[in-house]
Amino acid sequence: MTMKNILVSKGKMTVSSEPETCLEVESLGATLAICASDPQKNIAGIAVLVVPQAKPDFFVHSHLNAIDATRGLPAFFSGLIKSGASRENLLIWLVGASRFMTEPQELSIGSHLYTIARKILLANKVAIKAEHVGGTLNRSIRLCTGDDKLTVVISGVKEVTI
């Protein structure tokens, strides 16, 4: 069987329970990917958050279902559970939230995104398995259904597994 690759766009979320399927995000930059896997149920999902909080009317006219942390995270976890994932088995990774080299910390959208997403996850007692966030690194990621690890490609040069 051939591996199926699904590219997840910024501001979108995708959940898959299809065997032999990999979800990928290219060039995260300041965006934050919330990655989830239930290896026992063969379910994987990625939500790529773009802003900490969007205006309420943004969603009326948008096709982006994970644009912000406050609305995107609950929708993402709801989608995982509806697909059959078990909350107890979920492995969660946070990746991205880079900043520009000359960007002051207080203006860093990635840093604000990370802070809000982490607060939401911890408030809901969601354990985070690993993180690869911050700094000035550009990252791409790959998560396959059934996996208990996430592949992070740093600036197209180095690949790490977390």
N, C-alpha and C positions, 0 to 999 in steps of 0.2 A: 504494500500500500504506500502511496506517495504522501509525503508530508504536505499539509495544506497550510499556507501562510495567510494571515489576515492582518492588514495594516490598520492600526487604530489611529485616527486623526486627533489632533489637539482639540479639546473641547468635547470629545466624544467618549463613549464607553462601549465596550464589547464584552460579552460573556459567551463562552463556548463550552459545550459538553461533547463536541465531536471528537472522536479519537484521532490521533495523529494530526492535531491542529496546533499551530503556534501563532500566538498573538504578538505583534511587533509594533514598536513605536520608534520612529526615526527622529533624531535631533531634538531632544526634549528642551534644551535651553532652560529658560526660566520656568517652564511649565512643570507640574508635579504629577508623576504617574503613581497612582495607587494600584498596586498589582495584588491579585488574590488567587489562591489556588486551594482547591480541596482535592488533594491527590487520591483520596479514597473513592471519591465520586467521579473522578476524571473531569473536573470542572476548573476552568481558568477564566480570569477576567482582568481587564485593565480599564481604568478610567483616567483620562488625562485632563487634569484641572488646569485652567488658564488664569483665573482671577480668584482672589479670596471670596468675594461676594459680588454678584451682579445685581443690577436693578431688577425689581420684580417683573416689570413689563418686558424685559429682555426676552424672556422665555416664550412669550406670546408669539413672537415673530422669528424665533430662532430654531434651527434644526440641531443646534448643539445641545446635547442632553447632559453634558458633564462640565459645562463651562466654569462653574464655581463650586467651591468646597461646601458651602452651606446647603445647596440643593443637590449637587452632584453626588456627594458621598452617600446620603440616604437612598437615593435612587439606585446607585451602583450596588449597594449591599442588598437592597430589595431584589434586584435582578439576579444576584448570585443565589439567594435563597429560593426564589421562584424557579431557578434552573435546577434546584435539587441539592445545592451545596449545604453542608452542615456548618453552622456557626462555630461549633466546637473544633472542627477539623480545618478551618480556614487558616492558611498561612498568608501573612500580609507583608508586603515590601513597599517602601517609599523610595522613589528615585527621581532625581532631577533637581529642580529649584536652584539652578545655577544663577550667578549674577555676573554682570559685566565687570571687567577688571577695574574700571574707574568709578563704578557705581557706589555711592554711599550706602552703607548697610540699611539705614532708615528708609531709603527709597527702593530697596530691592523687592520687586514683586514676588520673586521666588521665595525669599525669606518669609514674607508675609503669608504666602500660600502655604508653605510648610508649617508655620506656626499654627495657623487656623485649622488645617487638616489634622495635624497631630492632636490638637485640643479636642476636636470632634471625636476622633478615634478613641482617645483615652477616656473621654467622658462616657463613651458607650462601651467601655471595657473591652476594646478590641486590641489584642496584643499584636505588636509589630515584630516580625521575625528579624528583619534587617533593613538598613537604610544605606543609600548611596546618594547623598544630597549635598547641596551647597557648593562652595568654591566656584571656580571659573571653568569647570570641565563641562564639555558638551557630551551628552550621553544618549545612546540608543539602547533599546531593551528588547528581549525576547523571552516569552513565557509560554511553555507548551502545556496542553492539557495533561493532567496526571503527574506533572513534575512537582518536586518539593524544593526546587532551586530556580533562581532567576538569573539570566545572563545579561550582563551590562557591558556594552561596548563603549569605551571611552574614546571620544574624538576619532573614531574609526581606526585606532591604533592598537589599543590594548583591550582584551576581553577578560572580565572577571565574573565569577559565579558567586552569588550571595544567597 
